[in-house]
Amino acid sequence: MYLGNQPALSYTSFAKQDFTTSATTSYTLDNPVANANELALFINFVRQEPTTAYSASGTTLTLTSATSASDDMYCVYLGKAVQTVNPPNSSVGTSQLVDGAVTSAKLDSGVALGKVLQVVSTTKTDTFSTTAGGAAPATITGLTATITPSSTSSKILVMPNINVGSDGDNHIAITIFRGTTAICIGDTASNRPRASFTASLDSTGHTWLTQSASQNFLDSPNTTSATTYSLKIGGNGATAVYINRSGRDNNLANEDGRYASTITLMEISA
């Protein structure tokens, strides 16, 4: 019996090596040693005396007398213990783990599947405007986010949310880009613009109106390289589109406000 924490030796044992014997005095050790005292050598189940019956250095074991093919010989490495069972519950803490040592690839697939591995988010609080059309949208400056997936199998959940205004009636198209590639876009349909999501503003005579537009898309970038996501926006090409402000943008309390837009990325294990 013992008091306190369970001793480490309760779940370790010493490494053992069995030899195939022959008429020789020289054998090779699996593990290097400094001298004969680091080995317990047994021949025909009788322990031999270190430095008298044998010597050892590095991986070379030398006997004083040669063995025969019928001898049973093995050694126990007194300086090399190996773990044989798991450490006791609650015996390993965060201080024993090296940063980054546990990766998603090392997690059990049944546990890791669908887990959020990291989150990256960018918030844009200033304004942006463009008269670009939906077929050739403009990149919203200051609203990009970059993530480095930990595995090529990971999915990236892309969640943009923007606040838009306009000088007049406008059908606004917003497209999500991974690098230079448009993702989460509708099918080709004649001359119609293709985009990820939309906002429609009936602002004629009501240019104080703003609208919040958002989308969720689970992307498969298939990479472990840094990957940047951005948004492009376009309207009817004649009426200006604004981010984080209305078209009128009156400088009066309790009227036209200023807003914030975000893009958030989540790495999901798969």
C-alpha positions as CSV (number, residue, x, y, z in Angstrom):
1,M,0.0,0.0,0.0
2,Y,1.0,3.6,-0.5
3,L,-0.1,7.2,0.4
4,G,-0.4,10.0,-2.1
5,N,-0.1,9.7,-5.9
6,Q,0.4,6.3,-7.4
7,P,4.2,5.8,-8.1
8,A,5.3,5.9,-11.7
9,L,6.9,2.4,-11.4
10,S,3.5,0.9,-10.8
11,Y,2.9,1.1,-14.6
12,T,6.4,0.5,-16.0
13,S,8.5,-2.6,-16.6
14,F,12.1,-3.1,-17.7
15,A,12.9,-4.0,-21.3
16,K,14.0,-7.6,-21.9
17,Q,15.9,-9.0,-24.9
18,D,16.1,-12.7,-25.8
19,F,19.2,-14.0,-27.7
20,T,19.6,-16.8,-30.2
21,T,22.7,-18.5,-28.8
22,S,25.6,-20.2,-30.6
23,A,29.2,-21.1,-29.9
24,T,30.4,-17.5,-29.5
25,T,31.2,-14.9,-26.9
26,S,30.0,-11.9,-28.8
27,Y,26.4,-10.7,-29.1
28,T,24.6,-7.5,-30.2
29,L,22.3,-5.6,-27.8
30,D,19.1,-4.0,-29.0
31,N,19.8,-0.9,-26.8
32,P,23.1,0.7,-26.1
33,V,24.5,0.7,-22.5
34,A,27.4,2.4,-20.8
35,N,28.7,-0.7,-19.0
36,A,27.9,-4.2,-17.8
37,N,26.2,-2.9,-14.7
38,E,23.3,-1.6,-16.8
39,L,22.4,-5.2,-17.7
40,A,21.1,-8.2,-15.8
41,L,22.2,-11.2,-17.9
42,F,20.8,-14.7,-17.4
43,I,22.2,-17.9,-19.0
44,N,20.1,-21.0,-18.4
45,F,18.0,-19.0,-15.9
46,V,21.1,-18.2,-13.7
47,R,22.0,-14.6,-13.3
48,Q,25.6,-13.8,-14.3
49,E,28.0,-11.5,-12.5
50,P,28.6,-8.2,-14.3
51,T,32.2,-7.4,-15.4
52,T,33.2,-11.0,-14.4
53,A,31.0,-13.2,-16.6
54,Y,30.4,-10.5,-19.2
55,S,31.3,-7.0,-20.2
56,A,29.1,-4.5,-22.2
57,S,29.7,-1.2,-24.0
58,G,27.4,0.5,-26.5
59,T,25.5,-2.4,-28.3
60,T,28.3,-4.9,-27.8
61,L,27.9,-7.7,-25.3
62,T,31.0,-9.8,-24.7
63,L,31.0,-13.0,-22.6
64,T,33.9,-14.5,-20.7
65,S,33.0,-18.0,-21.8
66,A,31.3,-18.9,-25.1
67,T,27.8,-20.2,-25.1
68,S,26.4,-23.1,-27.0
69,A,23.4,-23.3,-29.3
70,S,21.4,-25.1,-26.6
71,D,21.8,-22.4,-24.0
72,D,18.9,-20.1,-23.0
73,M,20.1,-16.5,-22.7
74,Y,18.4,-13.2,-22.1
75,C,19.1,-9.8,-20.5
76,V,17.1,-7.2,-18.7
77,Y,18.0,-3.6,-19.3
78,L,18.2,-2.1,-15.8
79,G,18.4,1.5,-17.1
80,K,15.6,1.2,-19.6
81,A,12.0,1.0,-18.4
82,V,9.0,0.9,-20.8
83,Q,5.4,1.8,-20.2
84,T,3.1,-1.1,-20.2
85,V,-0.3,0.4,-19.3
86,N,-1.9,3.8,-19.5
87,P,-1.1,6.4,-16.8
88,P,-3.7,6.8,-14.1
89,N,-6.7,9.0,-14.7
90,S,-6.1,12.7,-14.2
91,S,-2.3,12.2,-14.0
92,V,-1.5,14.1,-17.3
93,G,-2.2,17.8,-17.5
94,T,-1.8,20.5,-20.1
95,S,1.7,21.3,-18.8
96,Q,2.8,17.8,-20.0
97,L,1.6,18.4,-23.6
98,V,3.8,20.2,-26.1
99,D,2.0,23.0,-27.9
100,G,0.6,21.7,-31.2
101,A,1.4,18.1,-30.3
102,V,-2.3,16.9,-30.6
103,T,-3.4,17.5,-34.2
104,S,-6.7,16.7,-35.8
105,A,-5.0,13.8,-37.6
106,K,-4.2,12.3,-34.2
107,L,-7.8,12.6,-32.8
108,D,-10.0,9.6,-33.0
109,S,-12.2,9.9,-36.1
110,G,-15.4,9.2,-34.2
111,V,-14.6,12.0,-31.8
112,A,-13.1,14.5,-34.1
113,L,-15.7,14.4,-36.8
114,G,-17.6,17.7,-37.0
115,K,-15.6,19.4,-34.3
116,V,-14.6,23.1,-34.6
117,L,-10.8,23.2,-34.7
118,Q,-10.3,27.0,-35.1
119,V,-12.2,30.2,-35.7
120,V,-11.0,33.3,-37.6
121,S,-13.1,36.4,-37.9
122,T,-12.8,39.9,-39.4
123,T,-15.0,42.9,-38.6
124,K,-15.3,45.9,-40.9
125,T,-16.6,49.1,-39.2
126,D,-15.7,51.7,-41.9
127,T,-17.8,52.3,-45.0
128,F,-17.4,51.2,-48.6
129,S,-19.1,52.2,-51.9
130,T,-19.2,51.1,-55.5
131,T,-21.2,51.5,-58.7
132,A,-20.0,48.1,-60.0
133,G,-22.6,45.9,-61.6
134,G,-23.5,42.4,-60.5
135,A,-21.8,40.8,-63.5
136,A,-18.4,42.5,-62.6
137,P,-18.6,43.1,-58.9
138,A,-16.1,45.0,-56.8
139,T,-14.1,43.5,-53.8
140,I,-15.3,44.9,-50.5
141,T,-12.1,46.3,-49.0
142,G,-11.2,45.4,-45.4
143,L,-13.6,42.4,-45.3
144,T,-11.3,39.4,-45.8
145,A,-10.3,36.6,-43.5
146,T,-7.4,34.1,-43.8
147,I,-7.3,30.6,-42.3
148,T,-4.8,27.8,-42.5
149,P,-6.5,24.4,-42.3
150,S,-4.8,21.8,-40.2
151,S,-5.8,19.0,-42.6
152,T,-6.7,18.7,-46.3
153,S,-9.9,16.9,-45.3
154,S,-11.1,19.8,-43.1
155,K,-14.1,21.9,-44.2
156,I,-14.3,25.6,-43.8
157,L,-17.6,27.1,-42.7
158,V,-17.8,30.6,-44.3
159,M,-20.3,33.0,-42.6
160,P,-20.4,36.5,-44.0
161,N,-22.8,39.1,-42.7
162,I,-23.0,42.6,-44.3
163,N,-25.1,45.8,-44.0
164,V,-25.9,47.4,-47.3
165,G,-27.5,50.6,-48.4
166,S,-28.2,52.3,-51.8
167,D,-29.0,55.6,-53.5
168,G,-32.1,54.1,-55.1
169,D,-33.8,50.9,-56.1
170,N,-31.1,48.2,-56.4
171,H,-30.8,44.5,-56.8
172,I,-27.6,43.7,-55.0
173,A,-25.5,40.6,-55.7
174,I,-22.8,39.4,-53.2
175,T,-20.3,36.7,-54.1
176,I,-18.0,34.7,-51.8
177,F,-14.5,34.2,-53.1
178,R,-11.8,31.7,-52.0
179,G,-8.7,33.4,-53.4
180,T,-9.7,34.2,-56.9
181,T,-12.4,31.5,-57.2
182,A,-16.0,32.3,-56.8
183,I,-17.7,29.7,-54.5
184,C,-21.3,29.1,-53.5
185,I,-22.8,30.6,-56.7
186,G,-25.9,30.0,-58.6
187,D,-26.1,28.2,-62.0
188,T,-25.5,29.9,-65.3
189,A,-28.7,31.3,-66.7
190,S,-28.3,33.4,-69.9
191,N,-27.2,36.9,-69.0
192,R,-28.2,36.8,-65.4
193,P,-25.4,37.5,-62.8
194,R,-24.3,34.6,-60.7
195,A,-23.7,35.3,-57.0
196,S,-23.7,33.7,-53.5
197,F,-26.5,35.7,-51.9
198,T,-28.5,38.9,-52.4
199,A,-30.1,42.0,-50.9
200,S,-32.8,44.0,-52.7
201,L,-33.4,47.7,-51.7
202,D,-36.5,49.6,-52.7
203,S,-34.8,52.9,-51.8
204,T,-36.4,55.4,-54.2
205,G,-37.5,58.2,-51.9
206,H,-36.3,56.1,-48.9
207,T,-32.5,56.3,-49.2
208,W,-32.2,56.0,-45.4
209,L,-33.0,52.3,-45.8
210,T,-30.3,49.6,-45.0
211,Q,-30.5,45.9,-45.1
212,S,-28.5,43.1,-43.5
213,A,-27.6,40.2,-45.8
214,S,-25.9,36.9,-44.7
215,Q,-25.0,33.5,-46.0
216,N,-23.5,30.2,-44.6
217,F,-21.4,27.9,-46.9
218,L,-19.4,24.8,-46.0
219,D,-16.4,24.9,-48.3
220,S,-13.9,22.1,-49.1
221,P,-10.6,23.9,-49.9
222,N,-8.6,20.6,-49.8
223,T,-5.4,22.3,-48.6
224,T,-3.2,23.0,-45.6
225,S,-2.0,26.3,-47.0
226,A,-3.2,29.7,-45.8
227,T,-6.5,30.4,-47.6
228,T,-8.1,33.8,-47.9
229,Y,-11.9,34.4,-48.2
230,S,-13.3,37.7,-49.4
231,L,-16.6,39.2,-50.7
232,K,-17.4,41.0,-53.9
233,I,-20.5,43.1,-54.4
234,G,-22.4,44.7,-57.3
235,G,-25.7,46.3,-58.0
236,N,-27.5,47.5,-61.1
237,G,-24.4,49.3,-62.3
238,A,-26.1,52.8,-62.2
239,T,-27.0,53.3,-58.5
240,A,-24.3,53.3,-55.8
241,V,-24.1,50.5,-53.3
242,Y,-22.9,51.2,-49.8
243,I,-21.5,49.0,-47.0
244,N,-22.2,49.9,-43.3
245,R,-24.2,53.1,-44.2
246,S,-27.4,54.2,-45.9
247,G,-27.5,56.0,-49.2
248,R,-28.8,59.2,-47.6
249,D,-26.3,59.1,-44.7
250,N,-27.7,62.1,-42.8
251,N,-25.4,63.3,-40.0
252,L,-28.2,63.5,-37.5
253,A,-28.8,61.7,-34.2
254,N,-31.5,59.0,-34.3
255,E,-31.6,58.9,-38.1
256,D,-29.1,57.3,-40.5
257,G,-26.7,55.1,-38.7
258,R,-23.3,53.5,-39.2
259,Y,-23.0,49.7,-38.9
260,A,-20.5,46.8,-38.8
261,S,-20.1,43.9,-41.2
262,T,-18.3,40.6,-40.5
263,I,-16.8,37.5,-42.1
264,T,-16.2,34.5,-39.9
265,L,-14.4,31.3,-40.8
266,M,-14.6,28.0,-38.9
267,E,-12.4,25.0,-39.6
268,I,-14.6,21.8,-39.2
269,S,-12.9,18.4,-38.9
270,A,-14.1,15.8,-41.4
